[in-house]
Amino acid sequence: MSEFNAVKGTKDFYGQEAFALREIENIFRASASLFGYEEMETPILENYALFARGAGEGSDVVRKEMYDFNDKGGRRLALRPEFTAGILRAIVTNKLYANPDLPLRYFYSGPAFRYERPQLGRYREFHQFGIEAVGVNDPLLDVETLMVALTAFSLLKFPSLKVKINSLGDEKTRTSYRDALRKYYADKLDVVCEDCKERFRLNPLRMLDCKVESDHLLSLDAPKLSDYLSEESKARFEKTKAYLDEFGIAYEVDTSLVRGLDYYTEFIYEIHAFSPSGKDYGALGGGGHYDGLLKEVGGPDYSGVGFAVGEERILSLLDEFGLRKNEPIVDVILLPIGEEALPYAQKLANEVRLLGYAVETPLKSMKINAAFKKAERKGASLAILFGEEEIKEGKLQIKDLAKAEQKEIMRENLAQTLDEFFQKEEEE
Ligand code: HAM
């Protein structure tokens, strides 16, 4: 393996694919903005301890998947494996919790890093978009976050989503459930995998989503969390479901849903989709409510709720559904006929740009057929042709490339002609 290969599990994005990834992000940003969320950008680098405490020492993300290292000053740092802990840290660092307008509502996006086995929809560096709403404990706010995600998916015209929900209950629920799990697994520790032995010690809840087949089978007979929900948590979950019903959000209660990070309490959810060819890219996004996290990172005892989606997974599915649109690289292509027309072409190019239309600087005069082929590759919908004669007479030939219709216009009518053409194109 050459040291100049891309790092395993990373991916280069360029051209149309980079554009499509940005488009996904833009649509999620637009959705979050519609709900009154503001942007927050936090560092990729954080102290290791933040994630160990935040995401939970019992989670695979912290135990096995963190890119952590000592910097040259001996500080133990990590590349963020997720955003939530960093966002809450920033809320504390900047004392944003001292705000009359709670909840705080923030959205964020950028790369995250997990040392996972690369496979379909799973990278070591990937992009997330997410939101956090912090400072108010209300099932309505929990549901709001799910609505932000679903609004974005509907703006993306995404077909066939499945929302899975569950309740992890409050602290009381979790303590009694953990005890029940420890009791169930106590005499089975010699048959579970090495990881599960450690999970048993750190957080037995994590044993339920072990990927080892025999452990998975064991988990099927384990006590069910739903049987241990406290009365308060049960009532809260009922209220959450009533809101979902009221807003017409379809969902499936999946009592085996636990999520991969330790901070969740009460309502959790995941958004799944199946591709037309039946490929499973895993969850497109997930999130839920958390109670002790802000306090854990040094803030007041406020609850929060949020979700994150994986942008690469959404992109792959949009591709499979044929929903990804190619974006034109230029709107207009200029065809100077003959070398003498080149200087004129430069001036015209600047004029077209100032009118708001994208056009490349023509560097040489091209043969007409080659130029039209290039126009197609670049996604241009209009060509402007001119040679010595047009320049002398102050005229331009305008060609609608899709319809193969050409007409002559006076140069002073260029702005009007372009505006009319592109307005009509937008309407069609
Ligand atoms: P998560 O479920 O760990 O949640 O990740 C959210 C999404 O990121 C996943 O559903 C998936 O689409 C994507 N993702 C995760 N790992 C990878 C990977 N290795 N390669 C590609 N995509 C991946 C969180 O990160 C929580 N912070 C969400 C949250 C926010 N909960 C409350 N607030």
Residues whose N, C-alpha, C, O or C-beta is under 5 A from the ligand:
A	BS01	HAM	E82 F83 T84 R114 E116 G121 R122 Y123 R124 F126 G130 I131 A283 L284 G285 G286 G287 G288 V305 G306 F307 A308 V309 G310 R313
